[in-house]
């Protein structure tokens, strides 16, 4: 079953399974000019949470360089009003479950 990433308008808690060594988009928005914050908790039964997170922010429709973060058990992401396109993807080193709240 394919799980859709959490959208900009969602206000509920969402859980997404992120398989190890695969990119999984957990947050995505397109052409929305609103500020928004997301809090994400990552948990794993297979070992410590580790891996990469890529955050992509466009300025309106002009792409900017992706920002790469180390995957941590708790992370926060902020989308500015000017970021017309925005996404967050993770590639964990172990299977993780992402719990996202907005």
C-alpha positions in Angstrom: 0.0 0.0 0.0 1.4 3.4 -1.0 1.1 6.1 1.7 0.8 9.7 0.6 3.1 12.2 2.3 1.6 14.6 4.7 0.2 17.7 2.9 0.4 21.3 3.8 -3.3 21.4 4.8 -3.3 18.3 7.1 -3.6 19.0 10.8 -3.8 15.5 12.2 -1.1 13.1 13.2 0.1 10.8 10.4 2.3 7.7 10.5 4.5 6.6 7.6 6.7 3.5 7.5 10.1 4.3 6.0 12.1 1.3 4.8 15.8 1.2 5.3 18.0 2.4 2.4 15.1 3.7 0.4 14.0 7.3 -0.1 10.5 8.0 1.3 8.8 11.4 1.0 7.1 12.3 4.3 6.1 15.9 3.7 5.1 17.5 0.4 3.3 20.6 -0.7 2.8 22.3 -4.1 1.9 25.9 -4.8 0.7 26.8 -1.3 1.7 30.2 0.1 1.3 29.6 3.8 3.8 29.2 6.7 3.6 25.8 8.3 5.6 23.8 10.9 5.8 20.0 11.2 7.2 18.0 14.1 8.4 14.5 13.2 9.4 11.7 15.6 11.3 8.7 14.2 11.3 5.3 15.9 12.8 2.0 15.1 12.8 -1.5 16.6 15.9 -2.4 14.5 18.5 -0.2 16.2 19.3 3.5 16.6 17.7 6.0 14.3 20.2 7.1 11.7 20.3 8.1 8.0 19.7 11.1 5.8 17.0 13.7 5.5 16.7 16.0 2.4 14.6 19.1 2.6 13.9 20.9 -0.7 12.5 24.5 -0.7 11.7 26.4 -3.8 11.4 30.2 -3.8 8.0 30.4 -5.6 8.9 28.2 -8.6 12.7 28.6 -8.6 14.5 25.6 -7.1 17.1 26.1 -4.4 19.8 23.6 -3.3 18.5 20.8 -1.2 19.5 20.9 2.5 20.8 17.6 3.8 20.3 16.8 7.5 21.3 13.8 9.6 18.3 11.7 10.7 17.5 12.2 14.4 14.8 10.7 16.6 13.0 14.1 16.7 13.1 16.8 14.0 11.1 19.9 13.1 10.6 21.4 9.7 9.4 24.9 8.7 7.9 25.9 5.4 8.0 29.7 4.7 5.3 31.5 2.9 7.6 32.1 -0.1 8.3 28.3 -0.5 5.8 27.5 -3.3 7.1 24.0 -3.5 8.4 22.1 -0.5 9.3 18.5 0.3 11.0 16.4 3.0 12.3 12.9 2.2 14.2 10.4 4.4 16.6 7.6 3.8 17.0 5.7 7.0 19.8 3.2 7.8 17.3 1.0 9.6 13.5 0.6 9.1 11.8 3.5 10.9 8.3 4.8 11.5 7.8 8.5 11.1 5.0 10.1 13.2 4.2 13.6 11.8 2.2 16.3 13.5 1.4 19.7 12.2 
